[in-house]
Amino acid sequence: MKLEADYLVIGAGAMGMAFVDTLLTETDATVVMVDKHDKPGGHWNDAYPFVHLHQPSSFYGVNSAKLGDDAIDETGLNKGLHELASGAEVCAYFDQVMQRRFLSSGRVSYFPMCEYLGDQSFKSMVTGEVKQVTARKVVDATYMNVSVPSVKPPEYQVQSDVACIPLNDLPKLRQPHSQYVVIGAGKTGMDACLWLLSHQVSADDIMWVMPRDSWILDRANIQPGRSGATIGVEGLAGQMRAIAESESIDDMFAKVQQNGQLLRIADEVKPSMYRCATVTDLELQQLKKIKNVIRKGRVKRVSRGQLELTQGAVTLSEDALYIDCTADALARRPVVPVFDGNQITLQTVRFCQQVFSAAVIAHIEASYDSEDERNRLCTVVPHPNTASDWMRVTLAHAMNQLTWSADASLLQWLGDARLDAFTQPANSTDKPTEAMQAAIANINEHGPTALRKLQEYIELASQSELHTSA
């Protein structure tokens, strides 16, 4: 069977949905979407049942449709901040967008439960039928390679008599264990620890395997709306000042932490990881209750009563429950051109902002003719991994924002975009608050020096990393 469309989009996850949504708004293009899942939403279909967004619902999803009610949470560990949609809410949202906007437009053909074969063809995983597409461009919305524990077995060895589960199975527990061993120090591991604590598991009974300590973002600094934009600008201003006034890489991180932009679980341990994880102050205080932290590298083997790691072994209870949280949801992928002939590869152009990035790329595709200009405006900001990557993504983000700000029409689009919480339209009639005016002046004063410092520190960090690797 043959199909024709302007765009063949591989993947109906969050990025693919955000890209197509913007195309529908700004062009008259037709689209074929192919995805392995039964429903749109990508990895959200496989996520653990107690997962929530790690950023406010107000700027997640697609540009044309609001997610949530812009409510402020009045209870729980996110109290006082904008609501965070649950995984179930996100899946229902994307399904509604697909049904009520994409399919009802008559311009989108959607093929779930299908595997892309390459060369613009795909096969149904149910019937085996193969379809061929004739499309002007192919959009890869799967390149970022998001994985979650439920679909990715652990890379370490697990003996058959050991109780080891993905955190997806925590709500299925029917008997207690004397110890709960959380393997993984990223946001998934944090969520597992918070779930255990919320179900009255004593912090003394939780063992947390933390191969690397992490710098963490304060979610209070990532809030939408007028007050949130003020917080964002003020935070950026303080960050620029801290970087500009620093005298070394360690001094810079110390000053940025004092400014409240970065947090860490253990003040006595120097973080070596940064993965865009966010917490509230209430969540951080809960995580700090866990004192049994295992810092002996990565897990090699799980045996009954023993955990073998790259830097030694630890004896644990015979009936310990091991909770795997090691799947990489923010894989560090090689950077490729976003626009390359008839191929578009969706990647992040603002660090850890996938849906925003996909919408920006779609707008650039719809509004600019030159491939060189498109790629200039869509400089990729790779997912961070190490602590020094915080400097890299901060600099790359700032450079992209400067490039976008020089284009009046693009700046206006950003200011009007629901997924961009912090850009003010160039012709906005809203008057900045006094605090925002002071913060903008601070950014203008310290920004150039801060960017030069970041470039200098990145070079020093790169030299150190090369030396360590050698």
N, C-alpha and C positions, 0 to 999 in steps of 0.2 A: 504494500500500500504506500502511495506517495503523498506527501504533504508539502504545502508551500507556505512560507511565512517570511517576513523580513528578518526576524530574529529567532534563533533556536537557543533557548536558555536551558542549560544543564544544571538542575538543582532548584527545588522550590523551597529552600530554606530561607532564613531571614534575609540574607543578602540578595538572593534571587528575587524574592518578593518585593523588596525595596527598590531594586533596579527596574523591574517591570512596571511597578506602580508609577514611577516617575516617567517612564516611556509613555504610558497610557495618557498621562496628563499633558505631556509636552509634544507628542507626535501623534500621527495617525497610523503608526506601525502595527503590524500583526505579529503575534508571538506564539511559538510552540514551546511549552514548558514540559520537561521530562524529569521525573524524580523517582527514587527507589522506594520512598515511603508511601504508605497508603493515604496520608494526609499531608498538606503543606505544613511547613514549619521546621523541616530538617531535623537537626539533633534534638530539638525540643520534644519530638516524639519519643526519644529514647532516654530522656533525662530522668533523674530520680524524682519521685512523686512529691517531695517536699521542697523542690527547687523553687526559687523566686529570682526575678531579675536582680542583678547586682547594681543597677542604676535605675533611676525613676522611670516609671511607665510613660511619663509625659513625653520623653523623647526616645521611645523605642517603637519599632514596627515599621510602618510605611508612612510616607509624608501625607497622604490624603485622608487617613483615618486615625482618629484619636484612639489610644489604648488607655483604658481606665477612665477615671472621673476627675483626675487632677486632685485627688483627695490627699489630705495629710493624715498619716497614721496616728491614731490616738492611743494605741496599745502596742505592746511587743517591743522587740529590740530595735525597731526602726521608728520608734515613737518620735513625733515632732517633725518628721521628714516626709517627703512625697512618697506616695504608695509605690510598692514594688509588685508587679503582677506575678502571679504564680505560674508555674509551667503549664497547668491546665488552662489558665486564662489566655496565655500566649498562643497555645495551640488552637483554642476556639477562635481567637482573634484572627489568626492567619487563615483559618478555614472560612470564616465569614468574609474576609477580604477576597479570597479566591472566588467564593460563590457569588457574592453580591456586587463585586466590582469587576474582577477580571473576566469571569465567564459571562456575566450579563452584558459586558461590553460588546460581545461578539467578535472581539479581536484577539482573544487568547484561547488557545487549545491546550488543555492540560492532560498529561498522561502520567498518572501515578503508577506505582508498582512496576516501573520500567527501568531497564538498565541501558545506559548509553554505551554503544558499541564503537563509537568513533566514526569519522567520515560521514557525519550527519545522519546516522541511523541509530535506532534503538530497538530493544526487544522487550516484550511484555514478560515479566517474571511469573505471570499467572498462566498465560496461554502459549507463550513462546513465539507469538506472532512478531515479525520484524517489520518495522516501518522505516521508510526512507524520507528524509526531509530535504527540500531545496530551500535554503535560507541564505539571505544576503550576508548575515553575520552569525557567528556562534559565540555565545556568552558562557564562560565557565564560572558558575557560581558555587563550585565545590572545591576550588583550589585551596582555600584556607584549611581544609582537612580537619574539621572539628570532630573530636572523638569524645565519647563519654564512657564511664566504667562498665555500663551494662552491655555494651557491644564490643568492648576491647578487653580481652583477657590480660591479666597482669603479665609483665615481662619476666618476673622472678618465678622461681620454682615453688610450688606448693604441694606438700605431701598430701596424699589422699585422705589421711585421717585427721586433717586440720580443718577447722571451721573458718573458711575464708569466703567473704561475700562482697559483691559490689555494694556501695552505699544505697543503691536502689532498693535493696532487700531489707534495709533496716526496719521499715514499718511492718515487715512480715515476721519479726521476731516473736517467738512464743515461749521462750525460756530464758532465764538470766544467765549471765556469764560472770565469772569472777574478775575478768579483765576484758577491756575493749581496746584493741590496738588499731589506731587509725594510721594508715600508711599513705602518706602524701601531705605536703605542706602548702598546697595551693588553695584556691578558694573552695574547691570541692572538699578538701580535707577540713577546712574551717567549718564548712556547713555540716559535715559529719559530726565534728566535735560539738557544735552548737545544738544539733539535734539530740545527741546523747545527754547533754546537760539539761536541755529543756524537758527531757523525760526522766529527770531526777536521778540519772546516773551520777554517782559521786565523782568529782574531779580526780580523786585519788585512784579511782578504778580505770581511768583512761590513760593509756600510753600513746603518745603521739610521735610517730616516726617523722622526723623533720630533717631530710637530707640537707636542705638549705633554708636559712631564715630569710624572710621576705620583707621588703618595704611594701607598705600597704597604703592605699589612698583613703582619706577620710571622706565618707559619703556625704557628709554635711557640706562639703565644698563642691558637690556635683548635683546641684538642685536647679530646677527650671523656674521660669517666670521672672518677674521683675526683681524680687528679692534674691532669687537664685542667681540671676545674671549679675547682680551686685556682688554677691558672695564670690562668684567665679572671677570677676574682674579684680576684686580686692585680693583674692587668693593669688591670682597671677601676678599682681603688683608686688605682693610680699615675696613671692617666689623669685621674681626678677631681682629684687633688692638683695635677697639672701645670696643668690648666685653671684651678683656683681660685687658684693662685699666679701666674698669668701677668699681664702688664701690657699686652699688646697682642695682636693676632691673630698677628703674626709671632713674638712671644715664646711664645705658646701652642703653635704648631706646633713651634717649636724645643724646648720642654720636653717635648712629647708624643713627639717623635723621640728625645730623650735617654732618655725612659722606656722606649723600645723598642716602642712601640705602632705607630709609623709609620716606614717606611723610604723611602729614595729612592736612585736609581741614581747620580746625580751630586750630590755634596754642594755643589758650587759653583753649581748651578742651582736656582732657586726653583720647586717644582712648582706647576702651575696646574690639575692634573687629579687626580681621585680616582674610581676605578671599582671598588673592592673587590677589586682584584687581590691575590693572596697569593703570597709566595715564602718559601723557606727561606733561611737564611744562605748555604748552599752554592750555591743558585741565584743569589742576589744577587751573590756573588763571581764567578760565571761571567759574568753579564751585565755587570759592571763591566769585564771584559776588552775589551769592544767600545768602541773609542775613536773610530771613524769614525761619529759621530752627526750627522745632518743636521737642524738646527733652523732651518728656513726656512719654517715653516708647512705647510699642507696641499698635497698633490700636485695639480697641475692637468693635467699632460700628461706621458706617458712616451714619449720618442722614442729611437731607436737612438743610444746614446752620450750622451744628455742627459735630465736630469730637471728639469722645470719646476715650481716651487712658487710659492705666493702671495707669498713674500718673496725670490724670486730663482731662479736656475737653477744646476744642478750638472752638471759634465761627468763622465761615468762611462765604464766600458769598453764597447766595442762589443758584447761578448758577455755583458754583465751579465744575470743572472737576477733578475727582479723578483718578489717574493713578496707577494701581496696579503693583508693581515691587517686590513682596514678595516671589515668588517661589524660592526654594532653589536649585540652580544649582550645589552647592558643598556640598551635604548632608554629614554630619559626620556619616559614617557608622561604625558599629562594625567591628573590625579587625578579619578576619578569615585567616587561612593558605591559601596562594595562591595555593599551591599544596597539595591535600588531596586525595590520592588514584586515582580514575579515574575522580576526579573533579578538575578543575582549575577555580579559582575565580579571575578575573582581578581586581586589585586595584593599587593604586599609590605607586611606589617605589621611586619616586622623587616628592617632594611636588608640587601639582597642575600641573603636567606634565603627563597627562593621556595617550596620544598617545605614548610618549617616553616609559612610564612604560609598556604599553602593548607590545611594540616591544621587550623590554628587557626580559619580561617574556617569550615570544615566543622563543627568542634565548636561554634562560636558559633551557627551555623545550627541545629544539632540541639538546643541547650540553652537558647536564649533566645528569647522570643516577640516582644518589641518590636523593631521595625526601628530605632528610635532607639537603643536599648540595643545592638543588634548593631553599628551603625555607630560608636557610641562606643567599643566594645571593639576595633573593627577600623579604627582610624585609619591611613590609608595612609602608608607611609614610601617616597617615590618613590626610584627608582634615582638614585644620585649621578652627577654629571658633573664639576663643577668642584671645586677644592680647598675652596672655602667650603662646598660641599655636605657635606663631612665633618662640619662643625659642625651642619648642619641634620639630617642623618640620626642623628647621635649624640644630639642633643637629642630628636628625635622618638622614637627607640628608647627612651631613658630615660623619657620621659613615658608611652609605652605600657606599659613594664614596671611603672611605678608604678601605673598604672590596673589592670593585671592583678593585681598583688600585693595590691590592696585587696579582691579577690574570692577568698575562701578556696577555693571549689570550682574556680575557674579556675586558681588557683595550684597546687592539687593536680594538676590535669590536666596543666599544664605540666611539673611535676616528674616526672610519670610518663611523659611523651611521649618516645619514642626520638629524635625529631627535635629536641628541645630539650636541648642538652648542659649547660646552665648553671643551670637553675632547680632548686632543691632543694625537695621537697615540704614543705608547711607542717607536716605531722605526722610528718616523717621522724625515725626513731630514730637515724640516723647522726649522730654527733657531729662538728661541724666541727673541722678541724685547727686547731692554734694559729695557723698562718699565715693560714688563712681567717678566723678570728675577728678577727685584727689587721686584715686587709684590709677586712672588713665594717665594723669600727669606723672605719676610714679613710674608707670610702665615706659612712658616716653623717655624719662630720665635715665632709668637703669637698664632698659631693654637692650640697647646696643652693646653695652659693656657685658651684660649677662650672656648674650649670644656669642661674643668673642671668648668669654671664659669657658662656655660649654664646648666650643670648638677645641680650645686648648686642652681641656680636661679629657675630651674624647680621644685626642691624639695620645695623651699620656696613658689613658686606660688601655688603648689598643696596643701600645708598645708593651705594657705590662702583661697583657693577656697573651701576646705573641711569645714573650719571654717565658711565661709560665707553661704555655703549650710546648715550647721547644724543650 
